[in-house]
Amino acid sequence: MKVLFAAGGSAGHVDPALATADALKELSPGVTIAFMGTKEGIESRLVPSENYPLLTIEKLPFPRQISFSALLWPFRAAANLQRARRVVREFDAVVGFGGYVSAFGMFAAFLQRVPRIIHEANALPGMANRLAARLGAVADVSYPRAQQIMRGAHLMALPVRKNLQSSPMDRSAAKEFFGLPADLPTLLIIGGSLGARRLNTFVSQLVSQAQEHPFSIIHSLGHSASLPQPSARYRPLTYIDRMDVALAAADLVISRAGAGAVAQISRFEVPAIFIPLWHGNGEQGANAAPAVALGAGILLNEGEDLEERLFFEISRLIGDPTELSRMRSAYAGLPESLRSGLGAREMATQIIAQAT
């Protein structure tokens, strides 16, 4: 059995693909697995680091505005599709997680009549996955709202890496892992795999006033940012490889609301302040909505007074263990598909059924 994962562009697409690939290897040790992606995307780092081969196509997102490059896009897309077709015809199944890499992989597999499986992690499905489902791909979704949009899709938790499937580490031990004081609350700040400049600036202001704030900070800045100096209560990281430990250490998390981030935060039941990135079809706000509705999280929109509102909410929550405990308990009200750690194994089982 040979399975190709078409995933690239961001960790939100690549991480669930890697999680599913690992689960597939466990269930079917003889399987041959490869990834399709680009030389420029985050997959060019993450996939080889997990010892999977990466077969590349051109980085070619769908143009959002009219330009000379946009006029050339159909011709470049046709050439890219031919490259994708040459790749997918060697495989028994192609698995996609949305985004432009997945779009080329799914359409190429459709033309080559190769079985196709997709997973839509967001509450509002993206164009690539909606098209793939219409072309006959087996579709999985994590949000009941997405299931209403993609009729016939299966409700299935977002695949997460194996370390995120197990029970959380003891909070004191997790803080020790990062070299932070066990007796202070810990604030985890995640801007996503590509970072968030405004959040990074806000954190630098917090750190400059560190002696005035009775908490520690774990801060993921993204690959494009320069790392500041760490201190006894501040741990800056380009990318958090052990997100399971970071979430176990956190008393409160500030995060974008990408599907992967929301799934991981919900899995570990961490009180959250979500700051959605309003792009695409507004899916990040929709992703955070179920947790916010239950009181497990707070949603703040970016505006001129974001920093003031953030500081107010941090100050209010970080010193109120009763409220933080109530927020943790609220996650129990989420549907199982939004907080389960079983998605990778369930999807791997589905791939085996489709490919054999």
N, C-alpha and C positions, 0 to 999 in steps of 0.2 A: 504494500500500500504506500503510495506517494502522495503527500499532502502539501499544498502550497498555501502559505498565509500571505495575503495582500494587505499590508498595513504600513503606514508611514505618515510623516508630517508632524506628529506630536506624540508624546508619551501616552496620551489618552487613547490613541489608536494602537500603539505598539505594545504597551504593557499587557492589555488583555489578550492580545495575540500570543505573546510569549507565555503567559500563564496557561493558555489553552494548549499550546505546543508541548509544554512540560507535562501537563496532565495526559495528553495523547501518548507521549512516550512511555509513561507509566502503564497505561492501559494496553498499549500495543508496542512492546519493545522493538519489534522488527520494522516499525514504520520509518519511512524516509521523509524528512521534513525540510523544507526550504522556505525562505521568505522572499517576497518581491517588494522592493522599495526603491529609494533613490540614493545617490551618493552624497547628497547634501543634507537630508533630513536626519532627525534624531535616531532613526532606525539604523543609520550607518555606524553609529556607536553602540547602541543597545543590542542589536541582533548579533554581530560578531562576538561581543563580550559574553554571550550565552552559547557560543559555539554552533550557531546555526548559519548555514550559507545564505548570503544575500544576493539575489539576482536583481540587477538594477534596470530601471526604465528612467526616462527623463522626468525631472521635476516639472510638472505642468499643471498647476492649479487652474480652475476655470476662471476666466477673466471676469472681473466685476464692473469694469468700465470700458468705454470705447477708447482704443488707442491703436497705434500701428502694430504693436505686439499682439493685441486682441484680434486684429484682422488676420494675422498669420497663424493664430491659434488652431483653427480647423486643420490646417496642413500639418502642423507639428503634432496635433492630436492623432491624426491618421497614421503618421509614422510611429508614434508611441504605441498605438493600438496594435500595429503589426509586431512590434517588439514584444508586447505583452502576449500576443497570440503564440509566438514562438516559445515563450516560457511556459504558458499554462498547458500546452498540449502534451507535455511530458508527465502530467500529474493526474491522479484519480479523483481529486477534489480540490476546490479552491475556496478558501475561507477568508471573508472580509469583515472589517470593523468600521467601515465608513471612511470618508475622505477621498482625495483624488487618486491615490494609489489603488485603493480598493475599487474605485469606479472603473479604472482601466482593467484591473484584474477580473472583475465580475463580468464586464462586457466582453472581454476576450474569451472568458470561459463559456459564456453564453454562445458565442459564435463557434467555439470549438466543441460545444455540447459536452462540457465537463461539468459534473455535479457541483453545485454552489451552495454555500451556507454563509449567512451574514448574521452579525449581532449588532443591534442598534442600542447603544448605551444611553442615549439622551431621551428626555421626556418628549421632545419634539424631533422626529426623525429627520435626518439630513437627506439631501437630494440623491446622493450616491446610493444609499440603502433603499430609499423608496423606489428608485429605478430598478435596482437589482431584484427587489421583491416582485415588481411587476413583470420582470423577465423570468420569473419562475424559481428564484433562489429560495431555499428554506430559510425563513426569517425568525430570529429570536429578538426579544426586546426585554428591557428591565423594568420599564414603567408601564403601569396599566394605561396611562394616557397615550403612550406610544402604541400600545396594542389596539386602542380604539382607532388610531389613524392607519396603522398597517394591519388591515383585516387578515386574519388567518395566521398571524405571528404567534409564536410560543412565548409565554412569559418565563424568563430565565434570568437569574442573577448575572451581573457583570462578572466575567472571569477575573479573578485577582491572583497575584503570585502566591506561592505556597506559604511564605512566611506571614502573609496577611490572612490566611485561612485558619490559622491556629488561634488558641486563646491568647489574649494580650499578656505581655510580660508584666510582672509586678511593677507598679509605677515608680517606686523608689529605685529599683534595679534599672529601669529604663532611663531615669534621670542620671544615674551613675554611668551608664553606657556613654552618655554625651558629656560626662564630666561636669554635671550641673548639681547644685545643692539639692539634696533630697527634701529639705525642710521648706523650700520656697515653691510657690505655684510656678508652673511652666506654661509659657505662651508659645504656641507653634504657629509660624507664619509661612504660608505656602502661596507663591505667586503662580504656580504651574511650572511645567518643564521648561517653558520659555521665559519664565519670570514675569514680574509686574513692576515696572519702573516706579509707579506712584507708591506702591506698597514698600518698595525698597527705600525710597526717600523718607517715608514715614518712619520706618524702623530705624534709620540712621538718626533721626531726631530723638526717638525714644532712647536709643543707646547712649546718645550724648548726655542724656539726663538720667543715666542708669541708677545713680545713687538715690534718686528720688522715688524710684519705683520698686516695690517689694516683690518682684517676680523675675524669673529667668526667661530667656528667649532662645528658641531654636528657629533659625531663619533660612529658608531655601530661596536663593536669589535668582536662579536661572543661569543658563550657560553663557548668556551674553553679558553678564554683570561681573565687575571686578570684586573679588572677595575682600571685605574689610577685615580689620584685625579682630580676632576673638578676644574674649575676656572671661573672667570667672563666671559671669552670668549671661554670656552671649556667645552662641555657637552659629556662625555663618557658614553655609554650605552651598556649593553650586547646585547640587542635586542630591536629594536624600535617598540613598540607595536602600537604607533600612527604614522605610516609612512605617513599618509595623512597630518598631521601637520608638520612633518619634511620636506616633499617635498614642502609644501606651504611656509615654512620659507626659503628654499634654493634659493640662487642666482645662485649657481653652484653645481653640484653633481659629485663626483667621485665614480664609482661603477663597480663591476663585471657586466657581461652582461648575467646573467641568464634571462630566459624568463620573470619571474615574476618581476624582477627589471626593465627590459627594458619597460615592459608594464606599470608599475606604473609611471616611469619617463616620459614616453611619454604621459600618461594620464594627468599628471600635467604640461607638457611642460617645463621641467627644463633643461637648458643647461647642457650638460653632457660630462664628460671625461670617456669613457668606457675602462676598462682594462680586456679583456676577459681572462677567465681561460681556457687554451687550454688543454682540456681533452675530453674523449669520441670521438665524431665524429667532433669536432670543432664547435659545435652548438653555443657557446657563441659569437664567432666572427660573425657568420651569423646572430645572433639575433640583434646585434648592427648595422649591415650594412645598413638597410634602413634609420635609423635616421642619421647615419654618411654621407650617400650619399646626403641627403638633407641639410647638414650643421647644423643640430640640435645638433650633438655631434661630438666628436673627439675620435678616437680609438688609444690607445697606447698599444703596445705589451710589455710583460715583457721581459726585457733584462738587460744587465749590467748597462745601463745608464737610467733606468726607473725613478729613483728618480730625476735626473737632468731634464729630459723632463717634468715630472709632475710639478716640481716647476716652470719651465718656463711657462707652459700653465696656471697654476693657477695665476701666477703673471700677465700674459698677459690679461687674461679674467676677473678676479675678479674686476679689476679697469676700465673696459671698458663697461659701461652700454649699450652703443649703440650696441656693438657686442652681448652682452647677450640678448638684446631685439630681435635682428635679429635671433639668434638661437632659441629663444622661438617661434617666428613666423613660423620658418621652419617646426615645427611639424605638421602644418596644411596640409602638403603635404603627410602625411602617410595615408595608407588605413584605413578605419574606424575600421577594425578588430584589428588594432594595437594600437588604442588609445581610444576605446569606453569603457564605464563603464557598458554596458548592458549584458556582457557575462554571468554573473551568472543567471540572470532571463531567458535569452534565453535557457541556458542549462537546467535549472530546468523545463521549459516548455517541452523541448524535453524528459526529463526523465519521466515526467508524461505520455506523449504519448506512450512511450515504455513499461512502467510498468503496464498500465491499459488496 
